[in-house]
Structures are given as structure tokens and as C-alpha cells.
């Protein structure tokens, strides 16, 4: 007789849709954030960098959702989202430094 190693977990009604919609929103926000951040950095413009910084805050909140309030949070989710939040913090600091450098260079 074969033994089962895993568990079958069913999603409560409506939770799957919420998790998937938030995942697709995060994908969309990440694409825009990365585009504006790279565009602002290459052109040394403050506005795209500032928008990218604001979108970083939104992405961090979505990451916290997937870290804490997602229907099923696995150990892999915890590790990946913790690393992602650390990277967001470092990126925010670097964004602020870059915006300050761009502002002082053209002042």
C-alpha cells in the first residue's frame, strides 16, 4: 500500500480569486516600477525615480499580503517574500540617494 506524503488543501470560496487578482496586480505594478526606475536612472530624471519609489511601497505592501495574509502561506513563500522585502528596502534607500544626487546635480 502506498503512503501519501502530501496533503490536499482546498481553497475557501472566493479566496483563490482574490489571491490571483492581487498576484496579477503585483506583476503589473512590478513591470511599471522596473521600467520607470531604469528609465529614470538612465536619464537621471527625478520624476520617474520618484514614481518608481512610490510603486516600490505598493509592491512592498502586496509582498506583505503574500507573506502574512495569503490563504496558504508556505515556508517557501516566507523565505522568498522576506528576501523580496529586504531588496525593496535596499532599493528604496538607493532610490532616495539617486533622487537626491539628481536634484543636487541640476540645482
C-alpha positions in Angstrom: 0.0 0.0 0.0 1.4 3.4 -1.0 1.6 6.1 1.6 0.6 9.7 0.9 3.2 12.3 1.7 1.4 15.5 1.0 -1.9 17.0 2.0 -4.8 18.1 -0.2 -5.9 21.6 0.8 -8.9 23.1 -0.7 -9.3 26.9 -1.2 -12.2 28.5 0.6 -14.7 30.1 -1.8 -13.6 33.4 -3.2 -10.1 33.3 -1.8 -8.5 31.9 -4.9 -9.8 34.8 -7.0 -8.5 37.4 -4.5 -5.1 35.8 -4.4 -4.9 35.6 -8.2 -6.1 39.2 -8.8 -3.5 40.5 -6.3 -0.8 38.4 -7.9 -1.6 39.9 -11.4 -1.7 43.4 -9.9 1.7 42.8 -8.4 3.1 41.6 -11.7 1.7 44.7 -13.5 3.0 47.1 -10.8 6.4 45.4 -10.8 6.7 45.8 -14.6 5.9 49.5 -14.4 8.1 50.1 -11.4 11.1 48.5 -13.0 10.6 50.3 -16.3 10.3 53.7 -14.6 13.2 53.0 -12.3 15.5 52.1 -15.1 14.3 54.9 -17.4 14.7 57.5 -14.6 18.1 56.2 -13.7 19.4 56.2 -17.3 18.1 59.7 -18.0 18.9 60.9 -14.5 15.3 62.2 -14.0 13.7 62.7 -10.6 10.1 62.2 -11.6 10.3 58.6 -12.9 12.5 57.7 -10.0 10.0 59.2 -7.5 7.1 57.3 -9.1 9.2 54.1 -9.0 9.9 54.7 -5.3 6.1 55.1 -4.7 5.4 52.0 -6.6 8.0 50.2 -4.5 5.9 51.0 -1.4 2.9 49.5 -3.1 4.8 46.4 -4.2 6.1 46.0 -0.6 2.5 46.1 0.7 1.5 43.4 -1.8 4.5 41.4 -0.7 3.4 41.7 2.9 0.0 40.4 1.9 1.5 37.3 0.3 3.8 36.9 3.4 1.1 37.2 6.0 -2.5 37.1 4.8 -2.4 34.8 1.8 -4.8 31.8 2.1 -2.0 29.3 2.4 1.5 30.6 3.3 4.2 28.0 2.7 7.8 28.1 4.1 9.0 29.0 0.6 6.6 32.0 0.5 8.0 33.2 3.8 11.6 32.9 2.5 11.0 34.5 -0.9 8.9 37.4 0.4 11.3 38.1 3.2 14.2 38.3 0.7 12.0 40.5 -1.5 11.2 42.9 1.3 14.9 43.2 2.2 15.6 44.0 -1.5 12.8 46.6 -1.6 14.3 48.3 1.5 17.8 48.5 -0.1 16.3 49.6 -3.4 14.3 52.4 -1.6 17.4 53.7 0.1 19.3 53.7 -3.3 16.4 55.4 -5.0 16.4 58.2 -2.4 20.1 58.6 -2.8 19.8 58.7 -6.6 17.0 61.2 -6.5 19.0 63.4 -4.1 22.0 63.2 -6.4 19.9 64.1 -9.5 18.3 67.0 -7.6 21.7 68.4 -6.5 23.3 68.0 -9.9 20.7 70.1 -11.6 20.1 72.6 -8.9 
